[in-house]
Amino acid sequence: MNRSLSLISTAVACLLGNATAQAESIQKGCLLIEVSSPFAGAGYNHVATAKNECNSAVQCELWTDVDPQPRYLLQLEPQTTKDITFRREAPGYGFRAHYRCALK
């Protein structure tokens, strides 16, 4: 019985540990991009959160190594945040976000 309980505890810990892949942050100047992969039933959503900490609006182009096309165009007003979902229910949680931005 202890072995069964141990196996169940290990399985639960693995499932909870993989519920959201570890977030990765990229900061260039006053713009921060944070990526995460929350589990969504049948797979992982690939999400980037863009935070404009600048005093001016920015215009950005975002893409990932998994989905290089289409590139997403994003405009952020000063001191605002926006989530971009690149892929829903992907079989894997690993991806890297890339971006190019300019002040407006």
N, C-alpha and C positions, 0 to 999 in steps of 0.2 A: 504494500500500500504506500509506503514512503517513496518507493521508486516512481509509482504512478503520479503521486503528488509532485515530485521533483520534476518529472517530464512536463506536467501541465504548467507548473510555475515557469519553467524555462521557455515553453512555447508562448505563454502570455507575455513574458518579458521581451521575447524576440518580436512579437507582434507590436507591442507598445513602443518598442525602440525604433521600429521602422515606420511608425505612423506618419512621421514627417522627417524627411531627410534633413540633415544639418544644413542650415542656411549659410550661404557664402556672401560676403559683402565686397563690393568694389567701389572705392571712392576716388574720384578725380576732381580736385578742386572742391566746389561747394555742391556737387551732385553725387548722391549715393545711390547705388543700385544693389539691392539685396535679392538673392535668388533662393527659392525654396521649392520643395517637391512634396506637398501634402498628399497623403493617400486619399483616393476618391473612389472607393468601392471596387472598381475593376482595374485600377492602375493609379499612376501618379500624375498629378497636374504639375506642369512646369510653369512656375509663376515668378515674375520679377516685380519687385516693388521699387519704383523710382521716387526718390525724395529730393526735391529741389530746395536746397538750403541757401540758394543764392538770393541776392537782392533784386535780380532781374528775371524775367521769364526766359525759359530755355526751350529749344526745339531739338528733339533727339530722334535718332534712328536706332532701333534695337533689333537684334537677331540672336539666335543661339547656334551653338555648334550642331545641335540635333536638327534644327529647322532654320537653315540660313536664309531661306526664302519662304514667304514674303517677309520683307523687313517692315517692322511696325514703326509708324511715325507718331510721335508723341509731343504734345506741347504742354508744358507745365508752367503755371504762374509761380511767382516767388512764394516760398514757404508752403508748398503743397506736395501731396503724395498721391501716387496713382499705382494701382496694380495692373499688370499686363499678363494675361494667361496665354502662353505660346502653344501649349499642347494639353489636351485633357485625356486622362486615363491612359497615359503612356505606360508601356510594360516596364520601363526602367526609370529610376529616379534621378540618375546623374545627367547633368547638362551644365553648360557654361553660357552665360549671357555676355554679349558684346554690344557695345554702343558707341555712337559718335554724337556729340552734342555741340551746340553753339548757343551763345546768348542771343536773344532776340532784340 
